[in-house]
Amino acid sequence: MSIEQPINSVEFLIVGGGLIGLLTARILKDAGADVAVVEKGKIGKESSWAGGGIISPLYPWRYPDAVTRLALWGQERYPKFCEQLAAETGVDPEWRQSGLLMPNLPVDEQRSALEWAKQFGYPIESIDSHKLKMLEPHLKEQPSALWMESVGQIRNPRLVQALKRSLVESGVPLIEGFNVDEIIVANGRVQGVEAGGVRVSAKRVIVCSGAWSANVVRGLGVELPISPVKGQMLLFKATPGFLKRITLLEGHYLIPRRDGRILVGSTLENAGFNKEITASAKDELLGAVAELAPELTQFEIERQWSGLRPGSSNAGIPLVGSYGPEGLFVNSGHFRNGVVLGYASARLLADLVLGREPIMDPAPYSAG
Ligand SMILES: Cc1cc2nc3c(=O)[nH]c(=O)nc-3n(C[C@H](O)[C@H](O)[C@H](O)COP(=O)(O)OP(=O)(O)OC[C@H]3O[C@@H](n4cnc5c(N)ncnc54)[C@H](O)[C@@H]3O)c2cc1C
């Protein structure tokens, strides 16, 4: 492949133009840093495009505190950040509080959830079938539910679009079609990257390459516990207001958008880097619809798609910090929670590379 020399050198070079790379670039740029992003395909068209945009981990009490701390930091700041991005760029990421309903959880799970809520001061209410019916008349009858009213959602493609525009307007090079095939190291220090024989020098390289992150650093002898986990979604074209709240049952969820569209997600598949959509996934998701809101099937299915989550074997804790040779950093492995955790992990990574006081203890996210 021959590509043109995009830039010669930069201080911070981010490998991967998904949400994590773009958020990291934005925070570094806000701090006055010299930063560029290289992307093998098109900016924001992989997992960050495919995701549902729920601004909460699913069943948050099941995760380690290190995940909760990142989630809470981002949950508090996303509304203002999205407002700011919309004002700057004219692209509204459509953050809105739509709440999260979780019907029919076993009693011990409900207990764990309420204890978690008390510990972290995050409101969760237990509601009966009558209140559930009042809130969402089109849901199938369930004996009880947990209700997390504060949970928000955003539309991933819009968030990515807004970030992309803000970076371009502030002069950050976003270089597409640049597939990093080598990170160059000399005398134990990162020197830059190479793609198709074209070299860009950089003092620090930050790997935000999602499901591909392990491949990007493998040549350096660095092993990252990150691998792709495919997720498929269905999109129904329902009428606005048919469903107002995100609803989650046994790992599957419905996400209603403002325009009436409803996302049904998602599968968890170990299929390598194969992104093919399948009839069996469609059946699985329709099975979830039958359990959650069978009336939804009166509406047309507009689309089915898939994305590759950066799965990590680290209990859902992303890797954020310095890995391998001097000057090499990683911000990856967010698995099912890249949107909700990404804002805080980008800030934490920026604090670390800039030598600032970090927003939280970085130890749980480091190579250890
Ligand atoms: C179906 C589905 C539903 C989801 N729902 C939610 C949700 O509701 N809430 C939530 O918080 N999260 C959700 N997620 C997870 C979230 O989308 C991901 O964790 C997040 O998008 C990861 O972002 P990323 O930037 O690390 O990865 P990506 O968006 O995949 O970006 C990585 C980028 O790196 C590029 N790249 C890779 N290798 C190279 C290379 N060698 N050179 C240059 N570029 C390279 C890729 O092309 C890609 O664009 C969901 C994911 C899926 C698939």
The ligand as an SDF file (V2000), in Angstrom:
LIG
                    3D

 53 58  0  0  0  0  0  0  0  0999 V2000
  -23.4180   -3.7850   20.0410 C   0  0  0  0  0  0  0  0  0  0  0  0
  -22.6630   -2.9270   21.0220 C   0  0  0  0  0  0  0  0  0  0  0  0
  -23.3560   -2.2380   22.0100 C   0  0  0  0  0  0  0  0  0  0  0  0
  -22.6680   -1.4330   22.9150 C   0  0  0  0  0  0  0  0  0  0  0  0
  -23.3780   -0.6930   23.8200 N   0  0  0  0  0  0  0  0  0  0  0  0
  -22.7280    0.1190   24.6890 C   0  0  0  0  0  0  0  0  0  0  0  0
  -23.4530    0.9450   25.6050 C   0  0  0  0  0  0  0  0  0  0  0  0
  -24.6920    0.9770   25.5980 O   0  0  0  0  0  0  0  0  0  0  0  0
  -22.7420    1.7210   26.4910 N   0  0  0  0  0  0  0  0  0  0  0  0
  -21.3740    1.7270   26.5080 C   0  0  0  0  0  0  0  0  0  0  0  0
  -20.7840    2.4370   27.3360 O   0  0  0  0  0  0  0  0  0  0  0  0
  -20.6630    0.9810   25.6200 N   0  0  0  0  0  0  0  0  0  0  0  0
  -21.3060    0.1870   24.7320 C   0  0  0  0  0  0  0  0  0  0  0  0
  -20.6040   -0.5910   23.8490 N   0  0  0  0  0  0  0  0  0  0  0  0
  -19.1400   -0.6290   23.9540 C   0  0  0  0  0  0  0  0  0  0  0  0
  -18.4830    0.5550   23.3080 C   0  0  0  0  0  0  0  0  0  0  0  0
  -19.0820    0.8190   22.0610 O   0  0  0  0  0  0  0  0  0  0  0  0
  -16.9900    0.2750   23.1480 C   0  0  0  0  0  0  0  0  0  0  0  0
  -16.4210   -0.0830   24.4010 O   0  0  0  0  0  0  0  0  0  0  0  0
  -16.2550    1.5080   22.6170 C   0  0  0  0  0  0  0  0  0  0  0  0
  -16.8480    1.9490   21.4240 O   0  0  0  0  0  0  0  0  0  0  0  0
  -14.8030    1.2110   22.3810 C   0  0  0  0  0  0  0  0  0  0  0  0
  -14.2470    2.3250   21.7710 O   0  0  0  0  0  0  0  0  0  0  0  0
  -12.8090    2.2740   21.1250 P   0  0  0  0  0  0  0  0  0  0  0  0
  -12.4850    3.6200   20.6250 O   0  0  0  0  0  0  0  0  0  0  0  0
  -11.8840    1.6050   22.1020 O   0  0  0  0  0  0  0  0  0  0  0  0
  -12.9690    1.1950   19.9440 O   0  0  0  0  0  0  0  0  0  0  0  0
  -13.3870    1.4170   18.4160 P   0  0  0  0  0  0  0  0  0  0  0  0
  -14.5480    2.2780   18.2770 O   0  0  0  0  0  0  0  0  0  0  0  0
  -13.4620    0.0630   17.8010 O   0  0  0  0  0  0  0  0  0  0  0  0
  -12.1690    2.2120   17.8300 O   0  0  0  0  0  0  0  0  0  0  0  0
  -10.8850    1.6670   17.6760 C   0  0  0  0  0  0  0  0  0  0  0  0
  -10.3430    2.2070   16.3750 C   0  0  0  0  0  0  0  0  0  0  0  0
   -8.9790    1.8270   16.2230 O   0  0  0  0  0  0  0  0  0  0  0  0
   -8.7430    1.6290   14.8440 C   0  0  0  0  0  0  0  0  0  0  0  0
   -7.5440    0.8200   14.6610 N   0  0  0  0  0  0  0  0  0  0  0  0
   -7.3730   -0.4810   15.0070 C   0  0  0  0  0  0  0  0  0  0  0  0
   -6.1390   -0.9140   14.6530 N   0  0  0  0  0  0  0  0  0  0  0  0
   -5.5180    0.1480   14.0690 C   0  0  0  0  0  0  0  0  0  0  0  0
   -4.2260    0.3180   13.4760 C   0  0  0  0  0  0  0  0  0  0  0  0
   -3.3250   -0.6840   13.4090 N   0  0  0  0  0  0  0  0  0  0  0  0
   -3.9100    1.5350   12.9490 N   0  0  0  0  0  0  0  0  0  0  0  0
   -4.8010    2.5540   13.0080 C   0  0  0  0  0  0  0  0  0  0  0  0
   -6.0410    2.4330   13.5260 N   0  0  0  0  0  0  0  0  0  0  0  0
   -6.3930    1.2530   14.0810 C   0  0  0  0  0  0  0  0  0  0  0  0
  -10.0210    0.9080   14.3860 C   0  0  0  0  0  0  0  0  0  0  0  0
  -10.1960    0.9750   12.9870 O   0  0  0  0  0  0  0  0  0  0  0  0
  -11.1000    1.6520   15.1790 C   0  0  0  0  0  0  0  0  0  0  0  0
  -11.6980    2.7120   14.4490 O   0  0  0  0  0  0  0  0  0  0  0  0
  -21.2550   -1.3690   22.8820 C   0  0  0  0  0  0  0  0  0  0  0  0
  -20.5620   -2.0410   21.8790 C   0  0  0  0  0  0  0  0  0  0  0  0
  -21.2610   -2.8100   20.9450 C   0  0  0  0  0  0  0  0  0  0  0  0
  -20.4960   -3.4990   19.8580 C   0  0  0  0  0  0  0  0  0  0  0  0
  1  2  1  0
  2  3  1  0
  2 52  2  0
  3  4  2  0
  4  5  1  0
  4 50  1  0
  5  6  2  0
  6  7  1  0
  6 13  1  0
  7  8  2  0
  7  9  1  0
  9 10  1  0
 10 11  2  0
 10 12  1  0
 12 13  2  0
 13 14  1  0
 14 15  1  0
 14 50  1  0
 15 16  1  0
 16 17  1  0
 16 18  1  0
 18 19  1  0
 18 20  1  0
 20 21  1  0
 20 22  1  0
 22 23  1  0
 23 24  1  0
 24 25  2  0
 24 26  1  0
 24 27  1  0
 27 28  1  0
 28 29  2  0
 28 30  1  0
 28 31  1  0
 31 32  1  0
 32 33  1  0
 33 34  1  0
 33 48  1  0
 34 35  1  0
 35 36  1  0
 35 46  1  0
 36 37  1  0
 36 45  1  0
 37 38  2  0
 38 39  1  0
 39 40  1  0
 39 45  2  0
 40 41  1  0
 40 42  2  0
 42 43  1  0
 43 44  2  0
 44 45  1  0
 46 47  1  0
 46 48  1  0
 48 49  1  0
 50 51  2  0
 51 52  1  0
 52 53  1  0
M  END
$$$$
